[in-house]
Amino acid sequence: MEANRKRPKVMIRLANNKCIILNSQNGENVPVSQTIVKEPILHPLFLQRTENASSSQLHHEENAYRIAHQMKDVSTQTERSEREPESSMLQEMLLKLNSMESNHYKQMADANKQIRLLRTQLEIMSDRLMSRPGLVPENNFEWEPISSKEDLEKFEEKLKEVEYNTSFKEFLENNLQSEGSEARLHDSIDIIFKREFVTKLSWTGGGKPVPKIRFLSFINILKLYKHIGTCHGIMRTDKKLKEFFQNKFKHGNQRLNLTGTVKSTFHRHR
């Protein structure tokens, strides 16, 4: 009989890690005043594992949050430390680039200067080579050696004309066979002047018993002789040209009785 009797309905609620048993009669809840609180009927090990699992999870989340913040701080510091060397390296590279650019411009300026200098030297050498025997054009320039002061003055004036000046230089180059500067100056004396007229010339115009023709005053003729004396890149100075003419005028009388072209004899000063 007791076995067939209906068992009471019981409701179990978990609160604060404790099991609360609620009796129910005829499917209705027992009032709160009649609530019976008993010890947990669930296995204590299960409850302990449940509690431990919850605490461990919270602890794990807390550690994860702390680690995440630490990693963020480390990342920020690393980023800063990486940016500082990069900025310094970039500044150093810019300074080097500016220095290289400045050196490049300086080298280009020096190179252009050297090129201009070489071009000038080549033009000078080209002009001199073109005036050498065998390289000058033939011309029909007619020339009679100067024999009077009037002829000398006319020649001085004619040399002011560019066309005449050029033609006379070509005439000289066709007739000067010597290569040395001193030899060219010496040979040109016999081409331009008659020997008798040379005895009437002096550098400053002084002479005894009669004053002579002042050769220093004929500027264009002196310029012509500078051209004649230029050889192998060597240009005669005013001092050397003066010494040359003083010597020729001094020994003018000794050359009167010589025949043909008198070869120059000179000493090289070391």
C-alpha positions in Angstrom: 0.0 0.0 0.0 2.8 2.4 1.0 4.6 1.5 -2.2 1.7 2.6 -4.3 1.4 5.9 -2.4 2.4 8.9 -4.5 5.7 10.4 -3.7 5.8 14.1 -3.0 7.1 16.4 -5.6 10.3 18.2 -4.7 12.0 21.1 -6.5 15.7 21.8 -6.0 17.3 25.3 -6.5 21.0 26.1 -6.4 21.8 29.3 -4.5 25.0 30.4 -2.9 26.6 27.0 -3.6 23.8 25.4 -1.6 20.9 23.3 -2.6 17.5 24.5 -1.5 14.7 21.9 -1.6 11.3 23.2 -2.3 8.3 21.0 -1.4 5.3 21.1 -3.7 1.9 19.8 -2.8 -0.5 19.1 -5.6 1.8 20.8 -8.0 1.7 24.1 -6.1 4.8 25.7 -4.6 5.1 25.8 -0.8 5.0 29.3 0.5 8.3 30.9 1.3 7.7 30.6 5.0 7.6 26.9 4.6 10.7 26.7 2.5 13.0 24.0 3.8 16.7 24.6 3.5 18.9 21.6 3.6 22.5 20.9 3.0 23.6 20.4 -0.6 22.7 17.0 -1.8 25.0 17.3 -4.9 28.4 15.8 -4.5 30.7 18.1 -2.7 33.6 17.4 -5.2 31.3 18.6 -8.0 30.6 21.8 -6.2 34.2 22.4 -5.4 35.2 21.8 -9.1 32.5 24.2 -10.1 33.7 26.9 -7.8 37.3 26.3 -8.6 36.6 26.4 -12.3 34.8 29.8 -12.0 37.6 31.3 -9.9 40.3 30.0 -12.3 38.5 31.4 -15.2 38.3 34.8 -13.6 41.9 34.6 -12.7 42.8 33.5 -16.2 40.9 36.5 -17.7 42.5 38.8 -15.3 46.0 37.5 -16.2 45.1 37.7 -19.9 44.0 41.3 -19.5 47.2 42.2 -17.6 49.4 40.4 -20.2 47.5 42.2 -23.1 48.2 45.6 -21.4 51.9 44.7 -20.9 52.2 43.6 -24.5 50.7 46.8 -25.6 53.1 48.9 -23.5 56.0 46.8 -24.8 54.8 47.3 -28.4 54.5 51.1 -27.8 58.0 51.3 -26.4 59.4 49.1 -29.2 57.7 51.3 -31.8 59.1 54.4 -30.2 62.6 52.9 -29.9 62.3 51.8 -33.6 61.2 55.2 -34.7 64.0 57.1 -33.0 66.8 55.2 -34.8 64.9 55.4 -38.1 64.5 59.2 -37.7 68.2 59.6 -36.8 69.2 57.4 -39.7 67.0 59.3 -42.1 68.5 62.6 -41.0 72.0 61.3 -41.4 71.2 60.0 -44.9 69.8 63.5 -45.9 73.0 65.1 -44.6 75.1 62.7 -46.6 73.0 63.3 -49.7 73.3 67.1 -49.4 77.1 66.7 -49.0 77.4 64.5 -52.0 75.2 66.9 -54.1 77.4 69.8 -53.0 80.6 67.9 -53.9 79.1 66.9 -57.3 78.3 70.5 -58.2 81.8 71.6 -57.2 83.4 68.8 -59.2 81.2 69.8 -62.2 82.2 73.4 -61.9 85.9 72.4 -61.7 85.5 70.1 -64.7 83.8 72.9 -66.7 86.6 75.2 -65.8 89.2 72.7 -67.0 87.3 72.1 -70.2 87.1 75.8 -71.0 90.9 76.1 -70.3 91.7 73.1 -72.5 89.4 74.4 -75.3 91.3 77.8 -75.2 94.7 76.0 -75.3 93.6 73.9 -78.2 92.4 76.9 -80.1 95.7 78.6 -79.5 97.6 75.5 -80.6 95.4 75.1 -83.6 96.1 78.7 -84.7 99.8 78.2 -84.2 99.9 74.9 -86.1 98.0 76.4 -89.0 100.7 79.1 -89.3 103.5 76.5 -89.7 105.3 76.0 -93.0 103.5 73.4 -95.2 100.2 74.0 -93.5 99.5 77.6 -94.7 97.6 78.4 -97.9 99.5 79.8 -100.9 99.0 83.5 -101.6 100.1 86.0 -104.1 101.1 88.6 -101.6 103.8 90.9 -103.1 106.4 92.3 -100.8 109.3 94.7 -101.1 111.6 95.0 -98.0 111.3 98.3 -96.2 114.1 100.7 -97.1 112.9 104.1 -95.7 111.1 105.7 -92.8 108.2 106.5 -95.0 107.8 102.8 -95.9 108.1 101.9 -92.2 105.3 104.3 -91.3 103.0 103.1 -94.1 103.6 99.5 -93.1 102.7 100.4 -89.5 99.4 101.8 -90.7 98.6 99.0 -93.1 98.9 96.4 -90.3 95.9 98.0 -88.6 93.8 96.5 -91.5 92.7 93.0 -90.5 92.8 91.6 -94.1 96.2 93.0 -94.8 97.5 91.8 -91.4 96.3 88.3 -92.1 97.7 88.2 -95.6 101.1 89.4 -94.5 101.3 86.8 -91.7 100.5 84.1 -94.3 103.2 85.5 -96.5 105.7 85.3 -93.7 104.8 81.7 -92.7 105.3 80.7 -96.3 108.8 82.1 -96.2 109.9 81.3 -92.7 111.4 77.9 -92.7 112.8 77.9 -89.2 110.9 76.3 -86.2 112.6 77.9 -83.3 111.3 81.2 -81.9 114.7 83.0 -82.0 115.4 81.7 -85.5 112.1 82.8 -86.8 112.7 86.3 -85.4 116.1 86.5 -87.0 115.0 85.3 -90.4 112.1 87.7 -90.5 114.5 90.7 -90.2 116.0 90.0 -93.6 112.5 89.4 -95.1 110.9 92.6 -93.7 113.8 95.1 -93.8 116.7 95.9 -96.1 120.0 95.5 -94.2 121.0 99.1 -95.0 117.8 100.4 -93.4 118.3 98.4 -90.2 121.4 100.5 -89.5 119.2 103.6 -89.3 117.1 102.1 -86.5 117.5 102.0 -82.7 115.2 100.9 -79.9 114.9 104.4 -78.3 115.9 106.6 -81.3 119.3 107.6 -79.9 122.3 107.6 -82.1 125.6 109.3 -82.9 126.3 111.5 -84.6 122.8 111.6 -86.0 119.6 110.4 -84.1 118.1 107.2 -85.4 114.5 106.1 -86.0 112.8 105.2 -82.7 111.6 101.6 -83.4 109.8 101.4 -80.0 107.1 103.7 -81.3 105.9 101.2 -84.0 103.4 99.3 -81.9 101.7 97.2 -84.7 105.1 96.0 -86.0 106.1 95.0 -82.5 102.8 93.0 -82.2 103.6 91.4 -85.5 107.0 90.3 -84.1 105.3 88.8 -81.1 103.3 86.6 -83.4 106.5 85.7 -85.3 108.3 84.8 -82.1 105.5 82.6 -80.8 106.5 79.0 -81.4 105.6 75.6 -79.7 103.4 77.4 -77.2 106.1 79.9 -76.1 105.3 83.5 -76.6 108.0 86.2 -76.5 107.8 88.7 -73.7 108.2 92.4 -74.2 111.5 92.2 -72.4 112.9 89.4 -74.7 111.6 91.2 -77.8 113.4 94.4 -76.7 116.6 92.5 -76.1 116.4 90.9 -79.5 116.0 94.2 -81.4 118.6 96.0 -79.4 121.1 93.3 -80.3 120.1 93.4 -84.0 120.3 97.2 -84.3 123.7 97.2 -82.5 125.2 94.8 -85.0 123.4 96.1 -88.0 126.6 97.5 -89.7 128.3 94.1 -89.3 125.6 92.4 -91.4 125.9 94.8 -94.4 128.7 92.8 -96.1 127.1 89.4 -95.5 125.4 87.6 -98.4 122.3 85.5 -98.3 120.2 84.8 -95.2 122.4 85.0 -92.1 121.6 82.1 -89.7 121.2 83.2 -86.1 123.5 82.0 -83.4 122.2 82.4 -79.9 122.8 80.9 -76.4 120.1 79.4 -74.3 120.0 80.8 -70.8 119.4 78.3 -68.1 
